[in-house]
Amino acid sequence: MTVQAYILIQTEVGKAAAVATEIQGIKGVTMAEDVTGPYDVIVRAEAKSVDELGKLVVAKVQGVPGITRTLTCPVVHL
């Protein structure tokens, strides 16, 4: 079973579209869209485990230029 999460991203001013485009190309990312509101980009991602999801966020997503903050929200099935 895969672990899925939404990653809420704040970016530098004017960088949301570029950040979303770059993140869309990362393996494990299923969706990346620039949005309005308190966050600039919302990403849906999946991985084989919580550890792999953490590595995806820290090593890949947070390394994209223009990101100032991320918040990872794992999907739960209640």
C-alpha atoms as a printed R data frame, in Angstrom:
   type eleno elety resid chain resno       x      y       z
1  ATOM     1    CA   MET     A     1   0.000  0.000   0.000
2  ATOM     2    CA   THR     A     2   1.302  3.441  -0.859
3  ATOM     3    CA   VAL     A     3   1.478  6.443   1.440
4  ATOM     4    CA   GLN     A     4  -0.061  9.586  -0.016
5  ATOM     5    CA   ALA     A     5   0.207 13.190   1.121
6  ATOM     6    CA   TYR     A     6  -0.586 16.742   0.175
7  ATOM     7    CA   ILE     A     7   2.349 19.117   0.422
8  ATOM     8    CA   LEU     A     8   1.383 22.749   0.947
9  ATOM     9    CA   ILE     A     9   4.093 25.110  -0.265
10 ATOM    10    CA   GLN     A    10   4.825 28.782   0.229
11 ATOM    11    CA   THR     A    11   7.119 30.357  -2.354
12 ATOM    12    CA   GLU     A    12   8.980 33.577  -2.953
13 ATOM    13    CA   VAL     A    13   6.841 36.255  -4.623
14 ATOM    14    CA   GLY     A    14   6.230 35.455  -8.291
15 ATOM    15    CA   LYS     A    15   7.744 31.952  -8.133
16 ATOM    16    CA   ALA     A    16   4.617 29.778  -7.723
17 ATOM    17    CA   ALA     A    17   4.197 28.802 -11.389
18 ATOM    18    CA   ALA     A    18   7.884 27.939 -11.837
19 ATOM    19    CA   VAL     A    19   7.931 25.924  -8.594
20 ATOM    20    CA   ALA     A    20   4.799 23.969  -9.577
21 ATOM    21    CA   THR     A    21   6.242 23.207 -13.021
22 ATOM    22    CA   GLU     A    22   9.543 21.945 -11.612
23 ATOM    23    CA   ILE     A    23   7.912 19.860  -8.883
24 ATOM    24    CA   GLN     A    24   5.589 18.209 -11.411
25 ATOM    25    CA   GLY     A    25   8.662 16.486 -12.882
26 ATOM    26    CA   ILE     A    26   9.734 14.849  -9.594
27 ATOM    27    CA   LYS     A    27   9.168 11.099  -9.374
28 ATOM    28    CA   GLY     A    28   6.423 10.387  -6.836
29 ATOM    29    CA   VAL     A    29   4.565 13.644  -7.486
30 ATOM    30    CA   THR     A    30   1.139 12.982  -8.988
31 ATOM    31    CA   MET     A    31  -0.069 16.607  -9.109
32 ATOM    32    CA   ALA     A    32   1.374 20.084  -8.566
33 ATOM    33    CA   GLU     A    33  -0.753 23.188  -9.010
34 ATOM    34    CA   ASP     A    34  -0.273 26.841  -8.192
35 ATOM    35    CA   VAL     A    35  -3.170 28.199  -6.150
36 ATOM    36    CA   THR     A    36  -4.283 31.349  -4.347
37 ATOM    37    CA   GLY     A    37  -4.585 31.698  -0.595
38 ATOM    38    CA   PRO     A    38  -2.125 31.194   2.250
39 ATOM    39    CA   TYR     A    39  -0.161 28.644   0.187
40 ATOM    40    CA   ASP     A    40   1.144 29.163  -3.338
41 ATOM    41    CA   VAL     A    41   1.460 25.561  -4.581
42 ATOM    42    CA   ILE     A    42  -0.334 22.368  -3.566
43 ATOM    43    CA   VAL     A    43   1.292 19.049  -4.415
44 ATOM    44    CA   ARG     A    44  -0.097 15.521  -4.206
45 ATOM    45    CA   ALA     A    45   2.624 12.914  -3.765
46 ATOM    46    CA   GLU     A    46   2.899  9.211  -3.074
47 ATOM    47    CA   ALA     A    47   5.617  6.846  -1.914
48 ATOM    48    CA   LYS     A    48   5.989  3.246  -0.766
49 ATOM    49    CA   SER     A    49   6.498  4.200   2.890
50 ATOM    50    CA   VAL     A    50   6.422  7.137   5.287
51 ATOM    51    CA   ASP     A    51  10.234  7.154   5.243
52 ATOM    52    CA   GLU     A    52  10.311  7.351   1.440
53 ATOM    53    CA   LEU     A    53   7.737 10.130   1.528
54 ATOM    54    CA   GLY     A    54   9.920 12.057   3.966
55 ATOM    55    CA   LYS     A    55  12.939 11.614   1.714
56 ATOM    56    CA   LEU     A    56  10.907 12.793  -1.288
57 ATOM    57    CA   VAL     A    57   9.878 15.956   0.549
58 ATOM    58    CA   VAL     A    58  13.238 16.792   2.123
59 ATOM    59    CA   ALA     A    59  15.623 15.725  -0.644
60 ATOM    60    CA   LYS     A    60  13.595 16.591  -3.729
61 ATOM    61    CA   VAL     A    61  10.733 19.009  -3.090
62 ATOM    62    CA   GLN     A    62  12.457 21.284  -0.568
63 ATOM    63    CA   GLY     A    63  15.450 21.529  -2.909
64 ATOM    64    CA   VAL     A    64  13.433 23.329  -5.585
65 ATOM    65    CA   PRO     A    65  14.534 26.981  -5.834
66 ATOM    66    CA   GLY     A    66  11.959 29.543  -4.739
67 ATOM    67    CA   ILE     A    67  10.363 27.538  -1.904
68 ATOM    68    CA   THR     A    68  10.281 29.240   1.485
69 ATOM    69    CA   ARG     A    69   8.198 26.763   3.528
70 ATOM    70    CA   THR     A    70   6.447 23.394   3.192
71 ATOM    71    CA   LEU     A    71   3.767 21.636   5.214
72 ATOM    72    CA   THR     A    72   3.217 17.909   4.590
73 ATOM    73    CA   CYS     A    73  -0.257 16.505   5.264
74 ATOM    74    CA   PRO     A    74  -0.416 12.689   4.999
75 ATOM    75    CA   VAL     A    75  -3.689 11.261   3.692
76 ATOM    76    CA   VAL     A    76  -5.503  9.034   6.199
77 ATOM    77    CA   HIS     A    77  -8.318  6.606   5.480
78 ATOM    78    CA   LEU     A    78 -10.670  6.568   8.457
